[in-house]
Amino acid sequence: MSLTPAFLDELRARTSLSTLIGRTVKVQKAGREYKACCPFHNEKTPSFTINDEKGFYHCFGCGAHGDAIRWMTDQRGLPFMEAVKELAQAAGMEVPAADPRAAKRAEAAKGLHDAMAAAQGFFEEQLGGIDGADARAYLGKRGISDATRRAFGFGYSPDGRGRLKSALKEFGEPMLVEAGLLIDPDGAEPDGGKTRKRDTYDRFRGRLMLPIRDIRGRVIAFGGRILGAGEPKYLNSPDTPLFDKGRTLYNIDRASPASRNTGRVIVVEGYMDVVALAQAGFADAVAPLGTALTEHQIERLWKMVEVPILCFDGDSAGQKAAIRAAMRALPLLRPGHSLAFATLPAGKDPDDLIRAEGPAAMEAVLAAAQPLVDRLWSHEQTVAPLDTPEQKAALKQRLAAITEAIGHPDVRAHYAHAFRERYDALFFARPAFSNAPRGQGANNAGRWQRDKKGNWKPPIAPVGQEARAIGATGMEQRLLRAILASLLRHPDQIVRHRETLASLQVADRALGQLLAAMIAASFRKETVETDGLLTILGPGEVYNMAKGMLRADTFTFTPHRMTTDADRVTRDLEEAIRVMAQGPELDAALAEATRRAREDLNEASYAEQQRVHRLKMDHESRLAELAQSDDIE
């Protein structure tokens, strides 16, 4: 699909911006412009202006600025093409199709949309008629007001096999089947020695109906709740050309603009949860459609807010759903984008809680939402006993598996660090200060000390050199050589890590010269190539060392046979350089913390020294893992 500047200009020219904005915001005439209270930030004095002649809006308070298309994307939350299509439809313009096949699909979709809109009208009419008495009684019992009923488009499907089919016969049975409104039975049934095709029939019968809308507010599917006995309790439309349940969120059309004001999206389990929340003033709630939250739905939520709140029931099923969503999100995590988890009291859904304790109780539940890392940690702690060493080791393995599932290297590193800290605090916490620590007799007097108040304190861990250059140990030497070998093979990575690399003090003279030459070359040229580096080095010891590193049988970080995997190279180098640079920093921090602990002899200083010491131990453990890894060949 090609949208020319001329088409977009014509679309803007045909759109009355003040009328468009005035559909959702109260606007006032102010000379040749219009003014309003800005919908993008809270204000009491209007600073939001709309200029129809120039075709833009501007807020002098928060700086929001744009045209009709920008309004639809920023305030309504529509994707760009959806915004263009809706504005074009209102302006009587045809959006250019990419090819004849796309035009044919668009025409077919238009027919399906018309059929769905007609079905919605039929269901609403039935709810208000004689057949809808039981459905209206159910809504009254649930405390759903007439205003809420109209806002969400509640309807009723009468209990007959052909009522909808008859009412919408002008669309033809094939289109109604394709829209998911009719069922076309598979196969044929005998008829006096002959076979005849079985009749199609209404999919929804005797159910309270709720329309499912797309981001533009068009009906694309239905959900029906049975009123009496029977299964399933809720029935959704099947997947159709308009509806993919794994990509759709119920109430997305209303929650998306609401989230612009609240900065929040609440994900609940079902339709009626969304309805109950909306009636209580929580307009920013959505729900998946009978399935676990999918990757597509998570990405759609992230287009609205960076950290949506998943609010599932406190029972076992609800918490399992929460963990499934958490696990599914792990490969998608990126800086700033995550999930939070709010847990309802056991046995209560949002409607129960709001009825019993009011909207404030729901706000309290949302305010107490756990970050994703906390929910994963608490879940893994309770999934199995932690009494034996083997069970404790199993917890460590489960946490490692979670970490490995995270795609983004920075996020993965922070999760690994957070889990290590919590694991150590849980199982290796130091004993509390006491006047007589258990087991400390005369034989241990040389290791335990009394502080200034006479209390016993545990021994302070020894510290090595306070400052040293990189490569002082065998493990560091091996890892440093692997890093430099990889940088020679992938010199485009030098600029990416130049600042960190420049801060390293390398003990080995030749390795230090090689690193300095790499950094210098990256400053002189935007694109650094391996052959260019070798030319700069010229003949001599460092040149010969670099040539040796480039041989296929020389170890490098990430096996030589896998160097075509650019993502793997980037990931491995990033972690290796980060671990390498941490060594001197931790040494200096540990030396300072140890000095303070020895001078102050108080609990706070000791706790800080122990914390830094644990970080140092973690660093050395990871350094050993990397240096001895099978990925270094």
N, C-alpha and C positions, 0 to 999 in steps of 0.2 A: 504494500500500500504506500503510495507516494503522495505526500501532502506538500504542495508547493506553497511558497510564501504568499503568492497571490490568493490561493484558496483560504489560507489562515487569516489574511487581512480582510477578505470579504466576510468571513465568518465573524470576526470581531466587529466589523462595521454593521452587520445585521443584528447584532446582539445589544440590547439595551442593558448596560451594566447595572444601572440603578434598579431596574426592574428585576434583574437576576438576583442581585444581592438583597433586594427588598423582600424576596420570598422567605428569607430566614432571619433577616435583621431589620429592625425598625429604622427607616431612613427618613430624613427631613430635608425639604428643599432649602438651600442656602445660597441665594443668588443664582448663578449659573451652574452651581454644583449641588451635591447632596452631602449631608453629613450624618454620622451615626456613631454610636459607641462601638469601639473596635471589637470585633468578634475574636480577635487573636490574643487579646490580653484584657484583663479586668480593668475597667475604668468607669467613672461616673460622669465625667465631662467629655462630650464627643470630640475626638481628635482624628476620626476616620473620615476621609473625604472621598467622594466618588465623582469623577468627571466623565460624563457621557460623551462629550465632544471629543476628548482625547482618548477615551476608552481605557482609563486606568483608575485604580483606587490607590490610596496612600494613607498610612497612619503616621501622624507626626509624633505619636507616643512610642510605638515599638518598632516603627520602620517597615511594617508590612507593606508590600507594594506588588502590584500585578495587574493583569488584564482579566478578561472573562475566563480564559482557559486556566490561568493560574488560580483564580478563585475556585474553580471546580476541583482542581487537584489539591490545593492547600486546605480549603475549608470543607469541601465535601469528601475529600480523601479519594477521589477517583484517579485511576491511572490516566495517563495523557490521552491515549486513544479513546478511552471511554468518555472522557470529558469532551473531546472533539465531537464524537458521535452524538452525544446528548444535545450539545449546543447546535449542531447541524440540523438535527431533527426539529428542534424548536424554531430554527430559522428557515426551515423549508429547503435546506440544501442537501445534496447528495454527496456523501463522502466517497472520494474516488476509490474504486476497487483495484486491487493489485492485478487481477487477471479475470477472465470470464468465469472461471471456476469459483473464485472468491466471491464474485458478484452473485453467482447462483446460490452459493452457501448462505450469503447474507440475506437473499430473498427468502430462502427456505426458513432461516432463523426468524425472519420477520413474521412469517406465517405461524410459526410455533409460538412466538411471543403473543400474537393475537389470540391464539387458541387458549393459552394459559390465562390471559387477561379475561377472556370470556368465561372460563371455568371459575375464576375467582369471583366474578360477578354472580354467577349461578350459586356458588356456595354461600356467599353473603346473603343472597335473597332467600335461600332455604333456611338459614339460621333465623331470619326474622319471621318466617312463616309457621304454619301449624306443625310441620314435621320437626321444626327446630326447638320445640318446647323443652325436651330433655337436655339438649345441649345448652340452652339458655339457663336452665336450672343448675347445670353443672358449673357454668361460669359464675353464677351468683353464689354458689356454695364455696367456690374458690376465692370469692371476694374480688373478682375482676370487674372493674367498673365499665360503664358503657364507653367512656372515653378511651380506655385502654383497649377495649374490644375493637373499636373503630380504628385506632392507631395501628394495631397489629393485623387487622383484616380478618378476624375470626370468621369462620363460616361453618356450614354443616353439609355433609354429603348424605342424602337420604338413603335409606336401607332398601335399595332396589338395584337390580343388575343393569338397568338400561336408562335410568333417569337422566344422567349426565350425557350419555350417548345420544339420547333423543334431543336434549336441549341444544347440543352443539353439533347437530347433524350437518349443518352447512359447511363445516370444516372437513368433513369426510373422515371415515374410520381410519384410513392409513395415517393421516396426520395426528389424530388423537392417540393412536397407538404409539407413534413415534414420540409424542409429547409425554408418554407415560400415564395418560389419563384413562386409557382402556387397556385391557389385557386381551391379547390374542392367543387363545389356547394352542399349545403345541399339538401337532398331529391332527388326526381326523377321527370321527366316531362312526360306527356302522349305521346304515339306514336302509333296512329291508334288502340286504344283500349288496347295496351300494354303499359308497362312502360319501359323506358330505362334510364340509368344513364346519367346525363348531363356531358358534357366534362369538363375537367379541363382547366383552361386558365391562362395566365400570370397575376400576381398580379400587376406588374408595367408596365404601358403603357403610352407613350408620356410624360415621365418625365426626368428631369435632375437628374442623379443618383449620390449618394455619398455613398461609402462603410463605414460601421461602423465596426471598428476593435477592437479586444480584446487587452489586455495588451501586448501580444506577436506579435501584428501586423497582426493577421489572420482575414480575413473577416468573420464576424459572422452574419451580417444583412445589410440592406440597408435603406437609406432614399431617398425618391424621391420627387422633387419639380415640381409641374405642371408648364408648360410654358405658357399656355393660360388661358382661363376661365375654371372654374371648382372647385370642392371641393373633398377632402380636399386639401388645398394648399400644405401641406407636408404630405406624407404618409410613415410610418415606417413599417418595417417587423413586423409580429406578434411575440409573444414569441415562441421560438423554443428550442430544446435541447441545442442549441448553444447560444441563445440570451434571456436574461431577461432584459427588458428595465429598470426595477427598480434598477438593480444592475450594469448597464453599463453607462459609460460616454463617449460621443463622443470625439475622439481625445486623449484618454487616453494613447495610445501607443506612441504618439509623445510628449505629454505634460509631461508625467512622467519623462523621462530623462531630459527634459528642466528645470523642476522644481528643479532638483538637482543643477543646476547652478544658478538659479535666487532666490531660496528659496521662491518661490511664485507660487500659482496656482490661475488663474482667472476663475470664473464660469460665463458664459454668457448664454443667453436664447436659442440660436439655432445654427444650423450648420454654417450658413453663417456669423454669428458673429465671430465664431471661425476662419473661413477661412480669414475674413477681418483682424482680429488681427494678425494671423500668417504672412500674407503678409506684415503687417506693422512692423514686428519684434517681436511680442509678441507670442512666441512659446509655452507658458505655459498656454494656455486657453483650457477649456473643456466646454461641455454643456450637460445638461440632455436631455433625448430623448422624448420630448413631454409630460412629466409629471412634477409635482412638485418634487423638490429635495427630495429624499427618505433617510431614515435612513442608508440604505446600501451605498448609494452614499456619504453621509456625512462621514461615517467611511472610505470609500475608499479615499476620499480627505485627511483625517487626516493621512493616511499612507504616503502621499506625503509631506504635510506641516502641521504645527500645527494650522495655522490660514488662511485658504483659503479666497480669496476675492470674494464675490458675487457681480457681476456687472450687474444689471438689468436696463431696461429702466426706465426713470423718469416718465412715464405715470402711470395711476392708476393701470393697469394690472401688470406692472412690479413691482410696490411697494407692491402690494398684494402678488405677488409671493415671494418677499423678506421676508415679514413677515411670510408667511406660512413656509418658510425654517427656519426662526429664531425659531418659535414655535416648529417645529419638532426637532430641535437640542437640546432644553432645557433638556430633560431627558438624553441626551448623554453627556452633558458637563462634562469635567473633568479638573483637573489642567493643564494649559498650552494649552488646546485644545478648540478653539472657532471658531467664524466666524467674518468676517469683511464685511462691506457693502459699496460699491461704487455706487453712483447714477449718471447716465448719464443725460445730459441736457434734458429737456422735449422735446419730439418729435424726439429725435435722438437716433439711435443705434450706435454701435461702428464704423461701416463703414461710417455712415454720419459724425460722429465727426472727424474721421481721415481724411476723404476727405476734410472737411471744414477747419480744423485747424491743421492737422498733428499729428504724433505720440506723440508729446510733450503734446498735450491737453489730450490725453488718459492717459499718465503718470500722469498728474496732477489730473485727476479724481481718479485714483488708489491710489495716495499718500494721497488723502483726505478721504479715506475709514474710516467709523465709526466703532468702536468696537461694538460688539453685545449689550452690556448694553446700549450704547448711542442710538442705533437704536430702541431698545424696549422702552426706556424712551420717546424719541421724538414721537414715534408712539402713545403711550398711552396718551400723552398730547393732541394730535390732533384728537383722535378718537371720542371725545364727548366734549361738552362745559364744562367749569370749572367755571361757574359763581356763582352757589349756593353752600351752604354747602353740600347738598346731592350729587351734581355732583363731588365735591372735594372728598367726602368720597368714591364715586364710583371709582374714580381714584385709591385711596389707595387699594381698593378691587381688582382691576385689576392687580395692581403691586404685590399684595400678591399672586394672583393666578399664576402669572408668576414665582415667587420665589418658590412656592410649587411644580411646575412642574420640577424643577431642581433636578436631582438624587443625585449628589455628595454633601455631607454635607458641605464641606469647601466652594465649589463654591456657594452653596445656601446661606450660611451665608454672604458671601461677597456681593452677589446681594441684599440681604435684607438690608444690611447696606448702600449700594450705593443708593438704592431707598429711604430709610428713609432720608438720607442726602439731596437728591434732592427735595423730597417732602416738607421737612421742610423749605428748602431755598426758595422754590416757594411760600409757603403760610404763613410762619411764619418768614420771614426775618425782622430784626429789622429796624426801620426808620433810614434814613441817618442823619448824624450830621448836625445840622443847628443852626442858631443864635437864633431862636425862635420856638421851636417845637410846632406844632399845639396842642391846648388843654391844654398846660401847664401853668396854672395860679398860683395864690398864694397858692391855696389849695394843689397843687402838688409839691410845692417847696421842701418839705422834702424828696421826692422820686427822683427827678431829681437833677443833680449836674452840675456845670460848670467846664470845664477842665482848664488847666493853661493858655490857650489862650482866655478864656472867653466864649467858645462855650458850649451850653447845651449838656449833654450826658444822655442817659437813665440810670435807676438804675441798678446796678450790682446785679445779682442774688445772694442770700445768699448761703453759703456753710455750710455743716454740719461738723462733725468731720473730721479732715484731715487724720486720720489713725485709723482703727479699725479692729478687728478680724472678720472673717467670722462667721455668725450666730448671729449677734447682733440684727437683726430684725426678726419679726415673719415669714415673707416670706422667708428670707434666712434660718431660722431654719428648716422650712418645706421642702424646696428644698434640703438642705444639708442632712437631714435624708433620703429623697427619693433617693438621689445619693448613700449614703452608703448602703441602703437596696438593691439597684440594684447591687452594687459591691459585696455584700455578695452572691447574687444569681448567679452572673456572674463574678467570681473572675479572669477569664482570661482577663478581661478589665482593671485590676489594672495596669499591666505593660504598657499597651497602654497609660495610662494617668498619669503614675507615676510622671513624672517631674512636671506637673501642680499641681497634688495633694500634692506633697511634699512642694510646695511653699505656700500652704494655711495656714493661722493662724486661728485656730478654737477657738471660744470663749467658747463653752461648753466643760467642761473638759472630760466628758465621750465620747462624739463624737470625740474629738480630740485624745483620747487614742485609740479608735477603728480605726480611720484613720491611726494613726501611726503604729498600729499592722499590718494593711493590707499592708502598704508600706514596712515595715520590712520583712514581709513574702515574698513579691515579689522579694526582693533582695536575700533571702536565697534559694528560689526554683524557677526553671524555670516555673514549672506548679503549680499554686496555686489552691487549692480546698477548697470548703466551709467547709467541715468537718475539714480539716487541720487548717483553720483559727480559728474555734471554739476551737480546742484543744490548740492552742497557747494562746488564751484568758484566758482559764482556768475558774474556778468558780469565781463569783464575779459580781459586778455591770455591768461592760462592757460586760461580757459574757451573762448575763441575757438580757441586752438591745439588743445584736445581735440576740439572740434566738427569742426575740419578733419580731424583724424586719423580720425574716424569716417566720413568720406565714402567712398563705394565706390571712388573713383579714387585714394585715398591709400594709399600702400604700407603694408604690415603684414607681420609675420612669419607666413608661411603665407598664400597668396593668399586674397583675400576670398571668391572663389567656392568655396573648399574649407573654409570655417570650420565647416561642419556636421560635419566629421570631428574629433570630440573627441580621439581618440587622437593624430591628427597635430598638433593644436594643442598638446597637452600635451608631446609629444615635442620639437617644434621650440622651444617656449619654454624648456623645461628646458635644452636644449643652448645656446641663445643666451644665457640668463642666466648659465649656468656659464662660458661663454667670456668674457662681459663682465666677470664678477667676477675672473677669473684675471689680468687685465691688471695692476692695481696690485700684486697679490701677487707676480707674477713680476718686476715692476720692482724691488720692494724686495729680493727674494731675489737678483736679479742684481747689484744695487748692492753688497750685502753680500759676495757671492761674489767680485766683482771687487776690492773693497777687500782682502779676505784674500789673493787671488792676488798682488796688487801688493806687499803687505807681506811675505808669507811666502816668496815665490819658491821654492816647492817643488812637486813633481809632484802631490801629493794636492790641494792648494788649486787648482792650475790645472785638474785634472780636474773638480773640482766646479764651477768657474766655467764650463767648457765645457759641462758637463751642463745647468746652468741656462740657459746661452745657447741651447742647442739647444731646450730647452723654450719659451723665449721666441720663437724663430724659428717653431716649430710653432704657437704660439698666434697669432702675427701672420698666419701663413698661413691658419689656420682662420678667424680674424676676417675676413680679406679674402674668403674663400670665402662666408661667411655674409652679409657686407655686400653682396656683388655677386651673390648668388644670385638665380635667376629666381623663387624663392619670395617675394621681397620686392617688392611691387608698390605 
